[in-house]
Amino acid sequence: MQLMHSYKRYIFLIKLINILADGKKHSISFLQKRFKINKNQIDSYIKIIHSLGLKLYSINKKFYYLFDKIQLLNKKKF
Protein backbone atom coordinates (compact mmCIF):
# COMPACT_ATOMS: atom_id res chain seq x y z
CA MET A 1 0.00 0.00 0.00
CA GLN A 2 2.81 2.41 0.88
CA LEU A 3 4.51 1.74 -2.44
CA MET A 4 1.34 2.59 -4.39
CA HIS A 5 0.93 5.80 -2.39
CA SER A 6 4.53 6.80 -3.16
CA TYR A 7 4.04 5.97 -6.84
CA LYS A 8 0.94 8.16 -7.06
CA ARG A 9 2.77 11.05 -5.38
CA TYR A 10 5.65 10.65 -7.83
CA ILE A 11 3.30 10.67 -10.83
CA PHE A 12 1.49 13.72 -9.47
CA LEU A 13 4.80 15.52 -8.95
CA ILE A 14 5.83 14.82 -12.56
CA LYS A 15 2.48 16.14 -13.81
CA LEU A 16 2.84 19.30 -11.73
CA ILE A 17 6.40 19.91 -12.95
CA ASN A 18 5.26 19.32 -16.51
CA ILE A 19 2.63 22.06 -16.18
CA LEU A 20 5.01 24.49 -14.51
CA ALA A 21 7.75 23.71 -17.04
CA ASP A 22 6.20 25.81 -19.80
CA GLY A 23 7.61 28.99 -18.24
CA LYS A 24 4.16 30.57 -17.83
CA LYS A 25 2.71 31.74 -14.53
CA HIS A 26 0.08 29.40 -13.08
CA SER A 27 -2.26 30.49 -10.31
CA ILE A 28 -2.73 28.45 -7.20
CA SER A 29 -6.46 28.34 -7.94
CA PHE A 30 -5.77 26.89 -11.42
CA LEU A 31 -3.57 24.19 -9.88
CA GLN A 32 -6.21 23.43 -7.24
CA LYS A 33 -8.91 23.01 -9.88
CA ARG A 34 -6.66 21.09 -12.27
CA PHE A 35 -5.58 18.52 -9.69
CA LYS A 36 -8.57 18.68 -7.33
CA ILE A 37 -6.41 19.19 -4.25
CA ASN A 38 -6.18 21.91 -1.62
CA LYS A 39 -3.62 24.69 -1.23
CA ASN A 40 -1.73 22.90 1.56
CA GLN A 41 -1.17 19.87 -0.66
CA ILE A 42 0.08 22.08 -3.48
CA ASP A 43 2.41 23.86 -1.05
CA SER A 44 3.91 20.52 0.01
CA TYR A 45 4.65 19.63 -3.63
CA ILE A 46 6.10 23.09 -4.21
CA LYS A 47 8.55 22.40 -1.36
CA ILE A 48 9.52 19.09 -2.98
CA ILE A 49 10.14 20.85 -6.31
CA HIS A 50 12.39 23.36 -4.51
CA SER A 51 14.27 20.51 -2.83
CA LEU A 52 14.96 18.99 -6.26
CA GLY A 53 16.91 22.11 -7.16
CA LEU A 54 14.49 23.42 -9.77
CA LYS A 55 14.23 27.21 -9.89
CA LEU A 56 10.59 27.64 -8.98
CA TYR A 57 9.37 31.17 -8.38
CA SER A 58 6.22 32.46 -6.80
CA ILE A 59 4.44 35.77 -6.95
CA ASN A 60 2.88 36.47 -3.55
CA LYS A 61 2.37 32.69 -3.18
CA LYS A 62 -0.53 33.02 -5.64
CA PHE A 63 1.26 32.27 -8.91
CA TYR A 64 4.04 29.77 -9.57
CA TYR A 65 6.37 29.19 -12.48
CA LEU A 66 9.68 27.57 -13.27
CA PHE A 67 12.33 30.12 -14.15
CA ASP A 68 13.82 28.02 -16.92
CA LYS A 69 11.69 26.13 -19.38
CA ILE A 70 12.39 22.43 -19.22
CA GLN A 71 11.18 19.56 -21.33
CA LEU A 72 10.53 16.27 -19.65
CA LEU A 73 11.21 13.09 -21.54
CA ASN A 74 8.10 11.38 -22.80
CA LYS A 75 8.40 7.77 -23.85
CA LYS A 76 5.50 8.26 -26.29
CA LYS A 77 7.77 10.50 -28.39
CA PHE A 78 10.42 7.82 -28.79
Secondary structure as a PSIPRED ss2 file (coil, helix, strand):
# PSIPRED VFORMAT (PSIPRED V4.0)

   1 M C   1.000  0.000  0.000
   2 Q H   0.000  1.000  0.000
   3 L H   0.000  1.000  0.000
   4 M H   0.000  1.000  0.000
   5 H H   0.000  1.000  0.000
   6 S H   0.000  1.000  0.000
   7 Y H   0.000  1.000  0.000
   8 K H   0.000  1.000  0.000
   9 R H   0.000  1.000  0.000
  10 Y H   0.000  1.000  0.000
  11 I H   0.000  1.000  0.000
  12 F H   0.000  1.000  0.000
  13 L H   0.000  1.000  0.000
  14 I H   0.000  1.000  0.000
  15 K H   0.000  1.000  0.000
  16 L H   0.000  1.000  0.000
  17 I H   0.000  1.000  0.000
  18 N H   0.000  1.000  0.000
  19 I H   0.000  1.000  0.000
  20 L H   0.000  1.000  0.000
  21 A C   1.000  0.000  0.000
  22 D C   1.000  0.000  0.000
  23 G C   1.000  0.000  0.000
  24 K C   1.000  0.000  0.000
  25 K C   1.000  0.000  0.000
  26 H E   0.000  0.000  1.000
  27 S E   0.000  0.000  1.000
  28 I H   0.000  1.000  0.000
  29 S H   0.000  1.000  0.000
  30 F H   0.000  1.000  0.000
  31 L H   0.000  1.000  0.000
  32 Q H   0.000  1.000  0.000
  33 K H   0.000  1.000  0.000
  34 R H   0.000  1.000  0.000
  35 F H   0.000  1.000  0.000
  36 K C   1.000  0.000  0.000
  37 I C   1.000  0.000  0.000
  38 N C   1.000  0.000  0.000
  39 K H   0.000  1.000  0.000
  40 N H   0.000  1.000  0.000
  41 Q H   0.000  1.000  0.000
  42 I H   0.000  1.000  0.000
  43 D H   0.000  1.000  0.000
  44 S H   0.000  1.000  0.000
  45 Y H   0.000  1.000  0.000
  46 I H   0.000  1.000  0.000
  47 K H   0.000  1.000  0.000
  48 I H   0.000  1.000  0.000
  49 I H   0.000  1.000  0.000
  50 H H   0.000  1.000  0.000
  51 S H   0.000  1.000  0.000
  52 L C   1.000  0.000  0.000
  53 G C   1.000  0.000  0.000
  54 L C   1.000  0.000  0.000
  55 K C   1.000  0.000  0.000
  56 L E   0.000  0.000  1.000
  57 Y E   0.000  0.000  1.000
  58 S E   0.000  0.000  1.000
  59 I E   0.000  0.000  1.000
  60 N C   1.000  0.000  0.000
  61 K C   1.000  0.000  0.000
  62 K C   1.000  0.000  0.000
  63 F E   0.000  0.000  1.000
  64 Y E   0.000  0.000  1.000
  65 Y E   0.000  0.000  1.000
  66 L E   0.000  0.000  1.000
  67 F C   1.000  0.000  0.000
  68 D C   1.000  0.000  0.000
  69 K C   1.000  0.000  0.000
  70 I C   1.000  0.000  0.000
  71 Q C   1.000  0.000  0.000
  72 L C   1.000  0.000  0.000
  73 L C   1.000  0.000  0.000
  74 N C   1.000  0.000  0.000
  75 K H   0.000  1.000  0.000
  76 K H   0.000  1.000  0.000
  77 K H   0.000  1.000  0.000
  78 F C   1.000  0.000  0.000
